[in-house]
Amino acid sequence: MATAFWCKRKYRGALRASPFSRVNRIGVVGQNHDVMTYYVVYVFQMAHLSGNINLISSGVQYALFFVFTSIVFFFIDKTGRRPLLIYGAVGMGICQFVVGGVLGSYGSYVPGGVGGNENVIIQVSGGPSHVVIAFSYLLIIVYAFTLAPVAWVYAAEVWSLETRATGMAWASVANWIFNFSLGLFVPPAFHNISYKTFIIFGVLCFGAAIQAFLFYPETARKSLEEIEVLFSRGGPRPWNTRPGHSLLDSKIAQVEDLQRKGGPSGAKFGNIAQSEGLKG
């Protein structure tokens, strides 16, 4: 019965958390990230780059992605999941608004498309083009620094051991289905609504930040049993949760403190407390 309850809780929790990790990474973050990675050549065409310079400039993003995704490894558990989810989405939304705003304010319509590319119908030059390029790179940095790694971590943490393999398999399937859909969506969007595409993605990013703040508790440095409580009815409000403060860690600390005090009674009580801690 306990196992049935645990699996039920975990599937329910996954229904809450996986949409964030996948819909925000794919539907929102993926839309923001993929528009820059899959079609950054188009974006840089809008910024008046062409030829080999465009190709080399678009390749820089992958180096940035590698570097900043590697850096986050050292502090992801200290910072926690929620700040990376929330501020990452906000940062990406700002970048999208800036790119869309600059293209909309300073862009010139190009009949027939830039360089014959009918999907790229507006172009900026001079200072505005530099802004578009800079914030395109900044979006990649923000994504690599925050949501790119934490989305996969968070999606894995909300599943029980029994359901994690199935849950992450579905997450991966959803990831590539949405990526495929976005690959088909972005070029027509550039052609039909041009700079407004970036505005839509920016709005989705801020919606993702609000969703993360309201519905997704902090899971960093917490045991599976404690994550169960976080997603249960009557659990703490997500915005009141913090990294760490694990009940298991506090019990272990109490046991170690009693053992340091020494003495037969302390050792005996330490053994009892350790046994109770393992049970809890």
Stockholm file with secondary structure:
# STOCKHOLM 1.0

chainA/1-280         MATAFWCKRKYRGALRASPFSRVNRIGVVGQNHDVMTYYVVYVFQMAHLSGNINLISSGVQYALFFVFTSIVFFFIDKTGRRPLLIYGAVGMGICQFVVGGVLGSYGSYVPGGVGGNENVIIQVSGGPSHVVIAFSYLLIIVYAFTLAPVAWVYAAEVWSLETRATGMAWASVANWIFNFSLGLFVPPAFHNISYKTFIIFGVLCFGAAIQAFLFYPETARKSLEEIEVLFSRGGPRPWNTRPGHSLLDSKIAQVEDLQRKGGPSGAKFGNIAQSEGLKG
#=GR chainA/1-280 SS CHHHHHHHHHHHHHHHHHIIIIIIIIIIHHHHHHHHHTSHHHHHHHTTCCHHHHHHHHHHHHHHHHHHHHHGGGTHHHHCHHHHHHHHHHHHHHHHHHHHHHHHHHCEECTTCBTTBTTCCEECCSHHHHHHHHHHHHHHHHHHHTHHHHHHHHHHHTSCTTTHHHHHHHHHHHHHHHHHHHHHHHHHHHHHHTTHHHHHHHHHHHHHHHHHHHHCCCCTTCCHHHHHHHTSTTCCCGGGCCSCCCHHHHHHHHHHHHHHHCSHHHHHHHHHHHHHHHHC
#=GC SS_cons         CHHHHHHHHHHHHHHHHHIIIIIIIIIIHHHHHHHHHTSHHHHHHHTTCCHHHHHHHHHHHHHHHHHHHHHGGGTHHHHCHHHHHHHHHHHHHHHHHHHHHHHHHHCEECTTCBTTBTTCCEECCSHHHHHHHHHHHHHHHHHHHTHHHHHHHHHHHTSCTTTHHHHHHHHHHHHHHHHHHHHHHHHHHHHHHTTHHHHHHHHHHHHHHHHHHHHCCCCTTCCHHHHHHHTSTTCCCGGGCCSCCCHHHHHHHHHHHHHHHCSHHHHHHHHHHHHHHHHC
//
